[in-house]
């Protein structure tokens, strides 16, 4: 009889209802799942799942039933029809406590310190160039004003499809794009939208400008994830319009220190009388103006004020000086390909993580069919409640360390110290006979380090004498001083190297570890990969884990590659053509180069925000600070990404050394310097018939591949080291243009 039941079950499974192929892909992406993850769970090949989503093939039993069950569950979490928001929603960007429903994490103000300082050593912003894509929908309409007709004009609109536009990119609610630059011309207030669209603005005051934006401008951006919410419209205010609406064109020294204009300012009083509110951040360079949400009716507008330093030149180049139409092109392209800016590039990088993995989602009641309040944790997200880090992961001054003696300095056995490389060594006699020092730089290195990385989603669990598991995210106390770099495994074979010419993979300075120290999972796993046993004595592991950053990486990768393709640098170029294209790409379109710089800063800054330190706030060591109250304050995730990035680089260095006998002279973050006979990377990178060394450095634009950073002469290198009496001066810091200063030298 059981065989008959099995046969019936098989018949039912063979007819399991499946959604259309496009919907299958949407549901998988909405949950942040990769094709590989689905294939692994169903025990099929990656190409099989890809075929199901493309409609080329259909699943068969027994996989069909399991696949149908997966899609049914995902359809419950991410219905095709947008779910109404909860009846009561928290005010946007409320500071404390950081409790979320469907709203992303609070935005942060522009930072006085570099957003990337928590991730790597110096940022080397570059301003490339090319044709900027038109990010305006084809059927843009002109909104009409209740006071007088609004007119629109679209001078010089360009044809091109925006990259990374989510489903619903033609949403009529946002048909005029994500943002507008508001300016005054010949006495008229104009809103410059993406693609050359210009709208007449009838507003006579800032409160009426906000009203017009929400009622008529049709600005905003569709949500990036099923349970998420659309982006609020962004208005960029020029100095002329600031003056028109009674705001200062620049902040005073006192206002810069405070990060806002005084609460008693007349414009703030106008907003208050019109029942508009400001977040607890106040009216600063990135201001948010809102009314408390009622049901699904969210009323919020964000302002960006370039003359108040909203567009930090370190990350936005000369964007603040651009004419309104060109600034709308730059910011509109960034918004469409990454997301509408929510603050600095660092803040936006962090917000993108949340937008792709909203903390909570609404759940449909099985009896009534109604959607309940959005208070259920979204699988794969960090949730809506902050969690404390493990003691070794805590930066100095954290409340977990308040009982330490006042002047106690934590050593490697007390503190997790996963940072980017800053290592150099003296040149050998043989290297001094060569003519050139050539620097190569890893593209989007930290983004590549985040791709496919398993990170903790919940709180840590302390374990003593654990068995190391390379798949389990965490921090491990282990002695790696026995790892000998002169004899390591490269794949399945042991290779002999000159370990004295290699940086240690276990410390940022490249020093050999001297005893037990705390390491993130990727670092300990690499010790095993090199062929050595590891025996941790203690660990803080996270059993709730997942590939949280995959969607974040994919969106930033696509934004980067599409923008570089617009600049004439494609992913399929030969090594020679790639070097040629990179040499001239800045000349195509300097404004699009700003977008590239901003995308790179979004990666580094977003990761840096995962361990944001207190800034001002009257903070004292041992006290909590504002950033600790958000679920995205996760120093363990930051440490894991940096560790994996450093390990990825060391693995390539070892492969290159084993095959060529060449060793790096200096490494700084994602830049490596070698001595060579010629000035080009092709003079020392081992290519055969156009193919690179497997597992080694490869020239190309994709994240994780390398480009030419710069070349200087060996005589230059010897000269600057002698000038500063620094035999181990890091050439990678200056290889781009050869300029060395006392400040660069760290003196």
C-alpha positions, 0 to 999 in steps of 0.5 A, a space after each residue: 500500500 505504501 508504494 501506491 501512496 508514493 506513486 500518488 505523491 509522485 503524480 501530485 508532485 509532478 503537477 505542482 503549480 509553479 509561477 512563471 519564470 520571471 516571477 521565480 527569479 523575482 521571488 529568489 532575488 527578493 529574498 536575497 538568495 543566489 542561484 547557487 544557494 537554491 541549487 545547493 538546497 535542491 541538490 541540483 546544478 547551478 545551470 539547472 536553476 538558471 534554466 528554470 528561471 529562464 523558462 528553458 526547462 521545467 523542474 521534475 520530481 522530486 525537485 519540482 515539489 521542493 522548488 514549488 514549496 520554496 516559491 510558495 513560501 517566498 510568495 507569502 513573504 514577498 507578494 507581487 502586489 505591494 503590501 500596505 504599510 502598518 497603520 502606525 510607522 515610526 518617524 523616519 530616521 528617529 535616533 533612539 531607540 533604533 526600532 524598525 518596521 519597514 523603514 530602513 536604518 536612520 541616516 547619519 549626517 555628513 562626516 567631518 572625517 573620511 568615511 573610509 578610515 575604518 576600512 583601509 588606509 588612504 582613499 585615492 579618489 580618481 575622477 574618470 569620464 564618458 557618456 552619461 546614461 539617460 536616467 529619465 523614463 521615456 514617458 515623462 509628464 509635466 505635473 500641473 500646479 494648483 496655483 498656476 500651470 507648470 511647464 517642463 522642458 527637456 533640453 539635450 536628453 540623451 538615450 541610454 538605459 539606466 543600469 540596475 533599475 529595479 522592477 517597477 522602474 516605470 512606476 508612474 508615481 516616480 516618472 520624473 526620476 528619483 531627484 531634482 536640483 532646484 535652482 533660480 533662473 531669471 526669477 523663476 524657480 526650476 527643478 532640474 530632473 534626470 535626463 534633461 527634464 526641467 519643471 517649473 516650481 510654483 512654491 513661494 516658500 520651503 514648506 510649499 516646496 515640500 508640499 509641491 514635491 509630494 503632491 505634484 513633482 512625481 519624484 522618488 524611486 521604487 523599493 529595492 526589495 519586496 518588503 522594503 519601501 520606496 525611496 523618498 524624493 530628494 531635492 538638491 538646493 542651490 545657493 540661489 534657491 537657498 537665498 530665495 527661500 530665506 536659508 543661509 547660502 553657507 553655514 557659519 563656523 558655529 553652525 558647521 560645528 553643530 552640523 545644522 542651523 539653529 532650531 529658532 531659524 525662521 524657516 524652521 518656524 515656517 515648517 513647524 507652523 505648516 505641521 512639518 517636522 525635522 528628524 533629531 538631526 535637525 536642519 543640516 546638509 542632509 535634512 529630512 522633512 516629514 509628517 508622521 505616517 498615517 497608514 501607507 501614506 508616508 510624507 517625507 522629503 530629503 534635502 541635499 545642500 551642496 554649499 553646506 558641504 553635503 557633497 564632500 569633495 573627497 568622494 564627490 569631486 567637483 560635483 558641488 560646483 556643477 551647473 544644475 542640469 549636470 549635477 542632476 545627471 551625476 546624482 541621478 545616475 548614481 541614484 538609479 544605479 546605486 540608490 537615492 543618496 541618504 547622506 554621505 556615500 558612507 551613509 548611503 552604503 550602509 542604507 543600501 544594505 538595509 534597503 536590500 534586506 529590510 529588517 521586518 516584513 508584514 505577515 498575512 493572517 491565515 484566517 482573515 487574509 489581512 496583512 498584520 503589522 510589519 514586525 516579523 523579522 525578514 529572513 536573511 536580515 539583521 533584524 530590527 534590534 541591535 546586538 552587542 558585539 563580542 568583547 574582543 570585537 569591541 573598539 576601545 571605549 566600548 561599554 563592554 570594556 568599561 571595567 578595564 584599567 584606565 590606561 590599559 592597552 589591549 594586545 592581540 590576545 584581547 582585541 580583534 585587529 583585522 585591518 587592511 595591509 600597510 606593509 613594505 620591505 627593503 629591496 633586494 640587491 637583485 631588485 635594485 638592478 631592475 629599472 621600474 617599480 610598478 603598482 597594480 591595484 585591485 578593483 573594488 577590492 572590499 566589494 569583492 571581499 564581501 561577495 559570497 562571504 558568510 557573516 553573522 546575522 545575530 548575537 555571538 555565542 562564546 565557546 571554549 576549546 572549539 573545533 574550528 569550522 571555516 563555514 562558521 562566522 566568528 572571532 577565534 583566539 588561536 596561535 598562528 605563529 607556527 605557520 611557516 611561509 617558506 613552505 605552504 600549500 598552493 592548491 594540493 601541492 606544497 611549494 617552497 618560497 622565500 618567506 622573508 620576502 612575503 608579508 604575513 597574511 595574519 597581521 595588517 603590518 605583515 609582521 609574523 604573529 608571536 602568540 595567540 591572537 584574535 582572528 576572524 574566520 577567513 584568516 583562520 581558514 587561510 591558515 588551514 588552506 596553507 596546510 597548517 593545523 589550527 587549535 583555537 582555545 576560545 571563540 565567539 561564533 554566530 550560529 545565525 548566519 548568511 550571505 547578507 552582503 551578496 545583494 549589496 555586492 551585486 548592485 554595486 558591482 553592476 553600477 561600477 561595471 556599467 558606468 565603466 562601460 559608459 567610459 569605454 572600459 568593458 569587461 571583455 577587453 584584452 589585457 593590452 586593450 584594457 591598459 590602453 582604455 584605462 589610460 585615457 578613460 578620464 578624458 571621456 566625461 569628467 562628470 561620469 568620473 564623479 559617479 565612479 569615485 562615489 561608487 567606490 566610496 560607497 563600498 569603503 564607507 558603507 563597510 566603515 560605518 559597520 564600526 562607526 565610532 562616536 563623533 562629538 555627542 559629549 561622549 566619554 569612554 565606557 558610555 554608549 554612543 548613537 551608532 550602537 543603537 542600530 542593528 547595522 553596527 556590526 564590527 564583526 561583519 566589517 572585520 570579516 570583510 577586511 580579513 577576506 580582502 586581505 587574504 584574497 590579496 595574499 593568496 594571489 601574491 603567493 601564487 605569483 611568487 610560486 610561479 615567477 619567483 617575484 615578491 612584492 616590495 610594498 602593499 597598501 590596502 589594495 595596491 601592490 608594488 613589484 620591481 620590473 624591467 619594464 614600466 607596464 604590469 605586462 612586464 611582470 604578470 605571467 600571461 600565456 596566449 592572453 591567459 593569466 596565471 590561474 589564481 594569480 593577478 589578472 588585468 581587467 575591470 571586474 571587481 577582484 581583478 587588477 589595473 595599473 596604478 602607477 609606475 616610478 623608477 627604482 632610482 626614485 624609490 631609492 632616493 625617497 627612502 634615502 631622503 626620509 631615512 626610511 628603508 621600509 617607506 611604503 612605495 604603494 602610498 606614492 606610486 601613482 604620481 611619485 609625490 612624497 611629503 613628510 605627512 605621507 611619510 608619517 613623520 
